[in-house]
Amino acid sequence: MARPLLFEACPELAGDTAWLELGEYPTPVEKLEGVCAAEGLDHLYIKRDDLSSTLYGGNKVRKLEFLLADAKAKGHTSVITFGAVGSNHVLATVIHAERLGIETYACLWPQPNAAYVRKNLLLDYAHGAHFVLTGSMYGAPVAFFRGMARGARGRGAGHPYFIPPGGSNILGSLGYVDGALELKRQVDEGLVPEPDFIFVTYGSGSTAAGLLAGVTLAGMKSIVVPVRVVDKIVCNRYLLAGHVDRVADFVARHCPVSGILGRRPRDIMLIDDFCGPTYACFTPEGMAAVSRAKACDGIKLEGTYTGKTFAGALDFIRRHGLESRVCLFWNTYNSADLYPQVCDIDYHSLPEGVHKYFEDPLQEEEMSCEVVF
């Protein structure tokens, strides 16, 4: 079993921090030859965390290796987590918790409709999720307590372990501190030049925060550029800087010689104008980037997170004249094909509150995109 590189860099963490192997690492780093040719770029690479697991990949696997390990170490037999109805984080939690014999209570709030929303809801159901529906993100705490009162207690599942939206806390971020160390090793092995810029999705924050903290621990000079894809009230450079500081403080307490550093808000280079009107509203720029990645290099992205991030990265490279610099796009989406698991499930088996996502039309931008999810 491969141990996190973080435990090699900071052995003191290994004794105090639970961890379980769920993913398949290191994930590959590849040059996007097709996009480079189409965009006139010299060195654009992709870190393929979409391949982090054949069961369900993406960025959540690195986080869940710490979060679910902590849940098991503390004797929990169930977890509760939160997200929009099409949440990739919720689905990743459901699938990987199931591997460990842990039940998942999914507290879900509305979002704009999309094909992946339908697929993820069916997969949540297929893997045994217990649905707790709420009218908005801000009503999630009330829905959580109501759901637990009539759900977990009734089943005798015990007090559920709390996993925040996106798996975004210090433990979740450790997965991407480790991811930065993994990339540094690939640089040292000559698999990729050290990036001048690393572009990554900024949603709930733990992936971006982990990378921002991790590059300093790894001794890399790379500039991490998060791309905001969630409403600014919950996703901004001040919140992100605070998250980075907490991660850096945690690692430094266990490993005083790590040299890991926090960040001031003004020092974070944030791409802030590719989110669109609100979370999960597809944009023409984002869907064009989805199509470009698929057509040029066979890379599967989507319109809520990675399409907007890739669009923001390409725009940033062009606007700042970085065509000859080494840039890396960190793919956080899952590319494992799970459609065969759900193609025969009748959506009427799901709670009535989510039926509208199977009956209402998809977003216009998705309907006009050549990529089928």
C-alpha positions in Angstrom: 0.0 0.0 0.0 1.5 3.4 -1.1 1.7 5.9 1.8 1.1 9.6 1.2 4.2 11.5 0.3 3.0 14.0 2.9 3.8 11.3 5.6 7.4 11.1 4.2 7.8 14.8 4.3 6.2 15.1 7.7 6.5 11.8 9.6 5.0 13.3 12.7 1.7 13.6 10.8 1.5 9.8 10.1 1.1 9.0 13.8 -1.7 11.4 14.4 -3.6 11.4 11.1 -5.7 8.5 9.9 -5.5 7.6 6.2 -6.9 4.9 3.9 -5.9 4.1 0.4 -8.8 4.7 -2.0 -7.1 6.0 -5.1 -4.5 4.9 -7.7 -1.5 7.2 -7.6 0.4 8.9 -9.0 -2.1 10.2 -11.5 -0.5 10.9 -15.0 0.8 14.2 -16.2 0.4 14.6 -20.0 1.0 17.4 -22.5 -2.2 18.6 -24.2 -0.7 18.4 -27.7 -4.0 19.1 -29.5 -4.9 22.1 -27.5 -1.3 23.4 -27.7 -1.5 23.2 -31.5 -4.9 24.8 -31.7 -4.1 27.6 -29.3 -0.5 28.3 -30.3 0.9 27.2 -26.9 4.3 25.6 -26.3 3.8 23.9 -22.9 0.3 23.2 -21.6 0.1 20.1 -19.5 -2.8 18.3 -17.6 -2.7 16.6 -14.3 -5.1 13.8 -14.7 -6.9 13.4 -11.4 -9.8 12.2 -13.4 -8.0 8.9 -13.3 -7.6 8.8 -9.6 -10.0 5.8 -9.3 -11.6 3.4 -11.7 -14.7 3.3 -9.4 -15.1 7.1 -9.3 -12.2 9.5 -9.9 -11.7 13.2 -9.6 -10.4 15.4 -6.9 -12.6 14.1 -4.1 -10.7 10.8 -3.8 -7.6 12.4 -2.3 -9.7 14.2 0.3 -11.8 11.1 1.2 -8.7 9.1 1.9 -8.2 11.3 5.0 -11.9 12.0 5.8 -13.3 8.5 5.6 -10.2 7.2 7.4 -10.9 9.6 10.2 -14.6 8.5 10.3 -13.6 4.8 10.6 -10.9 5.5 13.1 -13.5 7.2 15.3 -15.9 4.3 15.0 -18.6 5.9 12.8 -20.8 3.7 10.6 -22.4 6.5 8.7 -21.5 9.9 7.4 -23.5 13.0 6.5 -22.4 15.4 3.8 -23.9 18.2 1.8 -24.1 19.5 -1.8 -26.3 20.5 -4.7 -28.4 17.8 -6.1 -25.8 17.0 -8.8 -22.9 17.2 -6.4 -19.8 15.2 -7.5 -18.5 15.4 -4.0 -21.7 13.8 -2.6 -21.5 11.0 -5.2 -17.8 10.4 -4.6 -18.5 10.1 -0.9 -21.4 7.7 -1.4 -19.4 5.4 -3.7 -16.2 5.3 -1.6 -18.0 5.1 1.7 -19.9 2.2 0.4 -16.6 0.4 -0.2 -15.8 0.7 3.5 -19.3 -0.4 4.7 -20.2 3.2 5.7 -23.7 4.6 4.9 -24.0 8.1 3.5 -26.7 10.7 4.3 -26.8 13.2 1.4 -28.3 16.6 2.3 -29.0 18.1 -1.1 -30.2 21.5 -2.3 -31.5 22.7 -5.7 -29.3 23.7 -8.7 -29.7 24.4 -12.4 -30.5 21.3 -14.3 -28.0 19.3 -16.4 -27.5 15.8 -17.7 -24.8 15.1 -15.1 -27.4 16.0 -12.4 -29.6 13.2 -13.6 -26.7 10.8 -13.8 -25.4 11.6 -10.3 -28.8 11.3 -8.7 -29.3 7.9 -10.1 -25.8 6.9 -9.0 -26.4 8.2 -5.5 -29.5 6.0 -5.4 -27.8 3.0 -6.9 -25.0 3.1 -4.3 -27.4 3.4 -1.3 -27.5 7.1 -0.5 -30.1 8.3 2.0 -31.5 11.5 0.6 -32.3 14.5 2.7 -33.7 17.3 0.6 -33.7 21.0 1.4 -35.0 24.1 -0.4 -31.7 25.9 -0.3 -28.0 25.7 0.7 -28.9 27.9 3.7 -31.6 25.5 4.9 -29.2 22.6 4.9 -28.6 22.6 8.7 -32.3 22.4 9.5 -32.8 19.6 6.9 -29.8 17.8 8.3 -31.3 17.6 11.9 -34.7 16.7 10.6 -33.3 14.0 8.4 -31.2 12.6 11.2 -34.2 12.6 13.6 -36.2 10.3 11.3 -33.4 8.6 9.5 -30.2 7.7 11.2 -31.7 7.3 14.6 -34.5 5.1 13.3 -32.1 2.8 11.5 -29.8 2.7 14.5 -26.9 3.9 12.4 -25.3 5.9 15.2 -24.1 9.5 15.2 -23.0 10.2 11.7 -19.6 11.7 10.9 -19.8 15.2 9.5 -18.1 15.8 6.1 -18.5 19.5 5.0 -19.6 20.4 1.5 -16.8 19.5 -1.0 -14.9 17.7 1.8 -13.5 21.1 2.6 -11.7 21.2 5.9 -8.2 20.8 7.0 -8.2 17.0 6.6 -9.7 17.2 3.1 -7.0 19.7 2.1 -4.2 17.4 3.2 -5.1 15.3 0.1 -3.9 18.2 -2.1 -0.9 19.1 0.0 0.0 15.5 -0.8 -1.0 16.1 -4.5 1.5 18.9 -4.7 4.2 16.7 -3.4 3.3 14.1 -6.0 3.6 16.6 -8.8 7.0 17.7 -7.4 8.2 14.1 -7.6 7.0 13.9 -11.2 9.0 17.0 -11.9 12.1 15.5 -10.3 11.6 12.4 -12.3 11.6 14.4 -15.5 8.0 13.6 -16.4 7.0 17.2 -16.7 8.8 20.6 -16.4 8.1 22.5 -13.2 5.0 24.5 -14.1 5.2 28.3 -14.0 1.4 28.3 -13.4 -1.0 25.7 -12.1 -4.7 26.3 -12.8 -7.2 24.6 -10.6 -10.9 24.9 -9.8 -11.9 26.9 -6.8 -15.3 25.7 -5.5 -15.5 24.7 -1.8 -11.9 25.5 -1.5 -9.9 22.5 -0.1 -8.4 21.5 -3.4 -7.1 25.0 -4.1 -6.0 25.6 -0.5 -4.2 22.3 -0.4 -2.2 23.1 -3.5 -1.4 26.6 -2.4 0.0 25.2 0.8 1.5 22.2 -0.8 3.7 23.9 -3.4 5.5 25.8 -0.6 6.1 22.5 1.3 7.3 20.9 -1.9 9.7 23.8 -2.6 8.2 24.6 -5.9 8.1 28.1 -7.5 4.8 27.4 -9.3 2.1 30.0 -9.0 -1.2 28.3 -8.2 -4.1 30.2 -10.0 -7.5 29.1 -8.7 -10.6 29.7 -10.9 -13.7 30.6 -9.0 -16.8 28.6 -10.0 -19.1 29.3 -7.0 -20.9 32.4 -5.9 -18.5 35.0 -4.5 -20.2 35.2 -1.1 -18.8 31.7 -0.3 -15.9 31.7 -2.7 -13.4 34.5 -2.5 -9.7 35.2 -1.9 -10.3 36.1 1.8 -11.9 32.8 2.6 -9.4 31.0 0.5 -6.5 32.7 2.3 -8.0 31.8 5.7 -8.3 28.1 4.6 -4.6 28.1 3.4 -3.5 29.5 6.7 -5.4 26.8 8.7 -3.8 24.1 6.6 -0.4 25.6 6.9 -0.7 26.0 10.7 -1.9 22.3 11.0 1.0 21.0 9.1 3.5 23.3 10.8 2.3 22.1 14.3 3.1 18.5 13.3 6.2 19.3 11.3 7.9 22.6 12.5 10.7 22.3 9.9 8.3 22.0 6.9 8.7 25.6 5.8 5.0 25.5 4.8 3.5 29.0 4.5 0.1 30.6 4.6 -1.1 33.2 2.1 -2.4 36.8 2.3 -5.5 37.5 0.3 -3.7 40.0 -1.9 -1.1 37.4 -2.8 -3.6 34.9 -4.2 -3.9 35.2 -8.0 -7.6 34.4 -8.5 -9.4 34.2 -11.8 -12.8 35.7 -10.8 -14.9 36.2 -13.9 -15.7 32.8 -15.3 -18.3 31.6 -12.9 -21.3 32.9 -14.8 -24.5 34.2 -13.2 -24.4 31.6 -10.4 -23.2 28.2 -9.5 -23.8 25.5 -12.1 -25.1 27.9 -14.7 -23.3 26.8 -17.9 -21.6 29.6 -19.9 -20.7 29.8 -23.6 -17.0 30.1 -22.7 -17.1 27.1 -20.4 -18.9 24.9 -22.9 -16.6 26.0 -25.7 -13.7 24.9 -23.5 -15.4 21.5 -22.8 -15.7 21.0 -26.6 -12.1 22.1 -27.2 -10.6 19.7 -24.7 -12.7 16.8 -26.0 -12.0 17.5 -29.7 -8.3 18.3 -29.4 -7.2 15.7 -26.8 -10.1 13.5 -25.9 -10.3 14.9 -22.4 -13.8 14.9 -20.8 -14.7 18.0 -18.8 -18.1 19.4 -17.7 -19.8 22.8 -17.6 -20.0 23.5 -13.8 -16.4 23.2 -12.7 -13.7 22.0 -15.1 -15.0 23.6 -18.3 -15.1 27.0 -16.6 -11.6 26.4 -15.1 -10.1 25.4 -18.4 -11.7 28.4 -20.1 -10.3 30.7 -17.5 -6.9 29.2 -17.8 -6.8 29.6 -21.6 -8.0 33.2 -21.3 -5.4 34.0 -18.6 -2.6 32.5 -20.7 -3.6 34.6 -23.7 -4.2 37.8 -21.8 -0.9 37.6 -20.0 1.2 36.5 -22.9 2.2 33.1 -21.4 2.1 31.1 -24.6 5.7 30.0 -24.1 5.5 29.4 -20.4 5.0 26.0 -18.7 1.3 25.9 -17.6 -0.6 23.0 -16.0 -4.3 22.4 -15.8 -5.3 20.2 -12.9 -8.3 18.1 -14.0 -10.6 17.5 -11.0 -13.4 15.8 -12.9 -14.1 12.0 -12.9 -13.7 10.3 -16.3 -14.8 6.7 -15.2 -17.8 5.7 -17.2 -20.6 4.9 -14.7 -23.5 5.2 -17.1 -24.0 1.4 -17.4 -24.8 1.3 -13.7 -27.8 3.5 -14.0 -29.2 3.2 -17.6 -31.9 0.8 -16.5 -33.0 2.7 -13.3 -36.4 4.3 -13.3 -36.1 7.8 -11.8 -39.5 7.4 -10.2 -37.7 5.2 -7.6 -36.0 8.3 -6.3 -37.6 10.8 -3.9 -40.3 12.8 -5.6 -38.5 16.0 -4.8 -35.9 15.3 -7.5 -38.2 14.1 -10.2 -38.2 17.5 -11.8 -34.6 17.1 -12.8 -35.6 14.3 -15.1 -38.6 16.1 -16.5 -37.5 19.7 -16.9 -35.3 20.7 -19.9 -31.6 20.9 -19.7 -29.7 24.2 -20.0 -29.6 25.7 -23.5 -25.8 25.9 -23.4 -25.6 22.1 -22.8 -28.1 21.3 -25.5 -26.0 23.1 -28.1 -22.7 21.6 -27.0 -21.4 18.7 -29.0 -20.1 16.9 -25.9 -22.5 14.3 -24.5 -22.1 13.5 -20.8 
